[in-house]
Structure formats: structure tokens, C-alpha cells
């Protein structure tokens, strides 16, 4: 099983892929990647890659559905729950305060955070109409998989988008997204941390307010 | 210049690969407020006007022109980085686009399938010479930079061959073109930039984390390449910013 997880199913990069992508891939090879075989035994490259391909197809369907914005938000929220490991993403985003809240608060935070994310990023969907996302490479890293893709957004350009996928939450899910190196958890962590500070560290107020924010 | 950069990098602690090294936060926040004010009052309105008045092909021309005129500077930096292939690609692209592309208005080179000439700067040159990142700084008018990139910003005045060959007032043309490029970029990325500046709880912290991640990714820096595992990564529940690209939230 361990060896299976190491086999790469890399597809060719588009010929005009940016230097950044190329450097990243070349660089990762040169540094020999601290692969830890055995730890990513259950999940395979193909499964990780398929998850992201399906996720992208579902998001594209929402963007091009022509539905009113509020309907798109709730559709997107469902996609987040289906493909994303929201409890893990929520825990990593909240950070330290997660430790001192009870299970009920944790569940409530996770739910509010999902609403917040779907509104915040769903509002940008009109900008991505006609965008193409192509999965270019998948490889095991440490204990999870990294799926690389190129997003071609009309009028803006090409973005390197990477997805981190793991099955350690019980089923195969995406737990972080990187757009041109900028990752969701780190960025939202700064944001949520600032919101919590503004509320004097009151997590319950944050949970309430998150539903209306974003 | 190099000495300054080395000093700058040397006298500040080597930044934790995962977080922001920001000892100047107090001053930086003041500069951020200034920059944000300039964006609100001037840059954003001008950029929105520019985007509304000019159709996309015209804006492409502006962007191509601004980018093309920076190519000699890129080429010098590539040479300093000991990357002759990139330097030659950049020079060819400049020659082609300046002539067939009518002074750089059209990106003929890309249509002919020439290799993409990526932007570079003296900050990247310093990075390749082994200079450390330095503290995070917000530069008036220019915005977020690493200390190293801020030094590069100044040095790039002198890496630009136009600076040496042109006399005033022609010597201002590249700077003017870069200004236009900034307006074009402010319009093109208006959603992302507005989000950072105006739709976040702490625009300073958000600009900092977005910039640092993006810059390190651009340079393929230690972060992007050394692939720290969960042990070397920030402890996500201890208040550190998680920017390790291979951060593993399950490892707890």
C-alpha cells in the first residue's frame, strides 16, 4: 500500500505554465521531498485528484447556473461540506481559542464559519465565470496529497491553485487551498483572529456575527 | 547597496519560516493607514475611471507597454542572478515587442510562442545571492515589502539601463509607464485588493499575510521548497500564523 501511494500520476504541465509552477515542481524534485511512505497508505493519488476534479466541476456548475446569489451561496456551502473537511479547517483557523471552547461551541463555530466562507467566496463567483481549472499534477506530501491545478480566469490571467487532500478525518476531503501560494487557512486565521479581538475574545459573539459577515 | 541589504538581513533575526517577522509593526501600521488613504482618495478612483473609460484592448496595450519598458531592468537582474538564458529571453522579447510590437504596445513575442519573460527584481537577485528576507515593511506609496524587497526597490532605479542612457525628461518615461502599470493592475485585481483593504477586519494584518505568502511563493523560497513537515511547521493552536505551505492541521 505504501508503495502504491508513492506512484505519481502526473499529467503534463501546460507548455505555457508559468515559471513559478515550473520552479515549484523542479524545486520539489531537487529537494527530494521528505516523503513519508506508509503514512499516506490509504489514500491514492488518483482518489485525491478525482476529488478535486469533481469539486471543480460542481463549483463550475454553480457559477454557471444563473441562480440568484443567495441560492448560489447555499449551493456552495453544500459543496464545502461535501468536499471540505470543515471541522478540521475550522479548528485550524480558530487556533488557540478552539481549545477552550466546548463541543457545542465548536460545532456552532464550524457551521457559522461554513456560512461565512460560502458567502465570502461565493460573492466572487461572477468574477470566475468562464474560468477553466485544469488539474496538472498530484503527489503525496508528508501525510497527505497535493493536487496542483491551473486556473485560467478571463481578463485576469492564470493562477496556480493547489489543493491539499487527506483522508485522516474519516473520508477523503480537501483541507486547504493555495492560490498563488496564498493559503486559505493562514489567511482566514488572520481574519478570524482580528474579528475575535474586536469582540474582546468572545467566541459566542464571533459565532453569531460570522453568519452575517463575509 | 548590497552592504546595506546584508546588514539589514543580518541585524534582524532570521524570520521563522512560518510567520511574519514584523518588529516595525507600529511604524508599519501608520504607513499602512497612509497608503490606504492614498488608495481610497486617489489610486482606486483613478483605476476605476481608467477601467471604465478604456476598453480591454486599450488596457492590454497599456499593460504591455508598461511591462515591455521594464524588460531591460529584468534582463540586468537576470544577468546578476547568473541566469543567462532568462536574460537572453528577456532581451529578445524586448527587441521583438519594441519593434514589431510597436514600442511594446503589442505582445508579439507571446503570440510567436516565445518563452514567457517573467518579472524579476533586485529583491529576487538578493534572494538568489543568499540575502535573508529581513523584517516586513510597508513602504510609503509602494505597500508591503520584505526588507530585502524594499532594498531591491531602491536598487532597481540603478539596475534599469534607461536610468543610465536617457536624459531628462525621457528618463521619466519608464517610471511613468510603471505608474500606468500600477493603475492597470489596481483595476485588474480590484476584487482581491478591495477585499484585502476594505472588507477585512484588520487590513494591515491581511495585507501582510497575503503579501508574504505570495512573495515567498514567487521566489520559490525556503518555504516553498524545503517542505517542512508538521514538526517544523507552526503550531496552529499556539497563535502563530500558519503559512507553511505544507501545514498539516491533522497533525495535532
Interface residues (C-beta under 8 A of the other chain):
Chain A: X16 X18 X19 X20 X23 X24 X27 X28 X30 X31 X33 X34 X36 X88 X89 X91 X92 X95 X96 X98 X99 X124 X127 X141 X142 X143 X144 X146 X155 X156 X160 X162 X164 X166 X168 X169 X175 X176 X178 X180 X181 X182 X183 X185 X186 X187 X189 X190 X191 X193 X194 X195 X197 X198
Chain B: X56 X116 X118 X188 X189 X191 X200 X201 X202 X205 X206 X208 X209 X210 X213 X214 X216 X217 X218 X220 X224 X225 X226 X227 X229 X230 X236 X237 X238 X239 X241 X242 X243 X245 X246 X247 X248 X249 X250 X251
